[in-house]
Amino acid sequence: MFVIAIDNLEEDRESLARSLASVLDMSLYDALVRLRIPGTGPLVISSQRDEAAAKEISDKLEAAGFRTYMVNEDEIESDEKRAIVHKFSLAESAFKIETKTGKTVTTDYKIVYGIVRGIRIAQTTKTETTKERKLALGRALMTGGLVVTKASRTTLDLTAEEREGFFQLYTAGRQPILFLESALIFDSTGLALQLTRTANFANLLSEMKRRCAAAVYDERLVNKAAQYQLLGPTFDPPRHFDLAVTVLARSLRSSQLRKNRPTSASFKAPK
């Protein structure tokens, strides 16, 4: 599977919708609905099984003025590809983490280019069967009153949602560093230790944002509606949350690269 996302959406959404409708062979109304989101993207717009077909759509979107990302299924993040933090300590110029497997990593705050904050929503479904006995007049008449009830069985599929707060740090060429609210030990915070896990997590996030001053911060994945807007009608956030994180991280990286790119006025060719 190859997923195509668009980014850098301009304010004139009607003109963009015409271009999008033309490339994807959809109605102007459907294109407008997809583009009427807050902000400038990113936005998952198509998925293709064939790489050549995905590349063709991506090229057409680029030619129509969109900035696009094409994400291969193998590039989608997962917890196996992340450094999930168990313990941490914050020093003046760098922070050190220890994962549950015992791996330790030290990272300079200055090389963190993106912080993604969100709520992971996992759905679990279980089947529950209940039995009860109900009055059965027909059976009572047939048996002369010896049997007046019959067994009834009801089967229900019950769906529950589990929510977990997280934030994730991105640095060039390294694993994403994942801080899960439920997985962290906060004993390194010392006198700043709060009474609740939620308060400690909020303080840690605030401190990381302050220390990683050059990083682009995005918290739209805290909002369930924003998750659906980013992924579009094809992908469901509880099942494809890692895709949303991957696309958003790709957008943040692109924004940071553009921010640090020298302008023609500031660039001087070597002599």
N, C-alpha and C positions, 0 to 999 in steps of 0.2 A: 504493500500500500504506500502511496505517495500523497502527502497532504500538502495543499497549496494554501498559503495565507497571504493576505494583502495588508499593507501598512501605509502610514503617512497619508491618511485620508484628508483631503482638503474640505473646506467648508461647503463648496458647491456640490452637494451630494446628488442633485438631480443630474448634472452633467456626468458625474462618476457612474451613476446608475445606468445611464444610457450606454456607456462604454462597457460596463459589467454585463448588462443584458445582452449586448452584441457578442461578446466573447463567449459567454456561457450558454447562449441560446435560451435565455429565460425571459419572462415578461418584465417590462419596465417596473410594474408594481412590485413584483417579487424582489427585484434588484433594489428598489428603494427601501423596502422593508429590511433587507439585510444590512443596508448601509446607514440606517437611522439609529446609530448608537452614539453614546457620548464618547468624546475623545477622537483620536486619530487612528486607532487600531492598536494591535493587530487583530485580524479577523479571519478565521478559517472559512474559505470560500468554496473549496472543492477537494475531492479525493479521487484518486485514480489507481487502478491496479497496475497499469502499465506505465513505466517510467517515461517512455517516449511521448505518450499522450499527456502526461503531467507536465513534461518539459514544454510541449507545444502550447498548452494553456498558459503556463507561466510566462513564456515569451510574448504571447499575445497581450497578456495583462500588463507586462512591462512596456510594451509598445503603446498601450492605451494610457500610460501615465501612472500606473500603480507601481509601488515598490512591493515586490513579492518575495516570499520564502517558500522553498520546497523542502519538506521534511520527510525523509525516508523513515519507514517504520522502525528500522534498526537504530535510528538516531533518537527515538523518543526516550526520554529519561525514565528511569525506574529506581526503586530504592537500592537495587543491586549496583547501580552506577553512581550512587551518592555516598558521601561520607556522612553518616548519621551520627550526630554528636551525642555523647553520653555525659562526659565531663568537659569543662572548659575553664580557662583562666585568661583574664585580660591584662596584658602588660601595656606599657606606655606606647610602643610603636607597633606591636603585633599581638595576636591572640593565639593561644594553643588549645587544640581540641584533642579529646581522646574518644575513640569510637567504642562500641560495645565489644568489638573484637580485640581491643587493646592497641589499635593503631593510633599513633600520635602524629599530628600535623601542626606546624607553626606557620602562620600566615600574616604577612604585613597588611595592615589596614589599607595602605595606599593602593594595593593591587586589586582590591575588590571593586568591580565595575558595576555590579548590579545586586539589588536586594529585592527578592520577591516575597511578599507577605500574603498569606491566604489561609483559608479553612478547607481542609480536606474532608470531603463527604463520602463516606463509604456506606453502601446499602447492603444489608443482609436480609435474605428471605428465608423463612422457615415455614414448613407446612405443619399445621396443627389440626388434629382430628378430635372431635368431641362426639361422645355418644350420649343419647338420652332415650327415654321411653315415653311414647305418646299414646294417648287414648285411641283405641281402634274399635269403633262400634261394630264394624262388619265382622271383625274377628271374634268379638264377644258374642254376637248372634250365632255364628257358625259353631262355636265351642260350648254354647250353652252357658256362657258366663265364666267358663274356666280360665280363659285368656282374654283379658280386656285391654292389653297394651301391645305395642310392637316397638322393636328397637329402631332407632333412627341415628344415622351417622352423618355428620357435617364436616367437610374438609375445607379449611381456609388457608390461603397463602398470606402470611403476615410479613410485611416489609418494614424494617426499622432502619433509621439513619444514625450513623455514628460520626460525630464532627470532632475534628482535631485541629488546633491551631499550629501553624508552622511559619518559619521564615527560612529562606534559602539564600546563601551567598554565592556569587559567581566570580571566579577569577580566570584569566586566560590560561588555557592549557592544563587546568586541574579539574578534579571532580567537583561538582557542586557540593557545598557544605550545608547539610540540612539540620536545622534546629527544630525538633518536634517537642511541643509543649509537654507531652506525656513521658518523653524519654530522657529528659534532662535532670541532672543533679545540680543543685544551685549552691552547694556548700562553699564554693570559691568566692561567692559574693561577700562573705564576711558580715560586717556590720550593716550592710545594705540589704541583708536578707529580709524578705517580706513574709507575712503570715500565710499567704496563699500561693499556690503554684501559678495561678493566673497573673497575680501581681508581679511575681518574680520574672515571669516570661515577658510581660509588658515592659518592665524595667530593662531587661537584657536587650530587647529589640530597640528601645530608645537609645541605649548606650552604644549599640552597634551602629545605628544610623549616625550618631554624633561622631564616632571615631572613623567610620568609613565615609568621610565627607565627600569624596569624589564619586561615590557610587550613585547610580540612578535607582530610585526607590519606587516600587509599584505595589499597591495593595488592592488592586481590583478583584483579585481572586478571593478576597474575604466575602464578597457579595455573590450569592448564588445566582442572581439574575445576570450579573456581569459574566459569570462563567458560561452560562448558556449563550449569551451574546457573542462571546469570543469564539466558542466552538460551533455555533450555528445549529441548524436543525438536524444535521447528520450525526453528530456525536453527543452522547449524554455525559455530563460532567462526572457523575459518580463512577462511571466505567472508563472514562477517557480523561481523567483529571491530569495524568502525566503529560498527555498531549498538550493540554492548555498551558501547563507550566513550561514545556519545551518551546512552544511558539512564542510565549511571552518573553522568555529568556533570550531567544534569538533576536527579538525586537529590541530589547534593552541593549544587547551587545552592539547591534547595528547603530543605535542611537549614540552610544558612547564612542564608537569609532568615528562617526560623523562629527561629534563634538570635538574630538581631539585631532581631526584632520586639519593640516595647515591650509589656510586660504591662499589664493594666488597672490595676494598682497603681502602676506607674511613669508611665503616660501621664496627662498633664494637658492638658485642652482649653484652647485659647487664649482669653484674655479678650476 
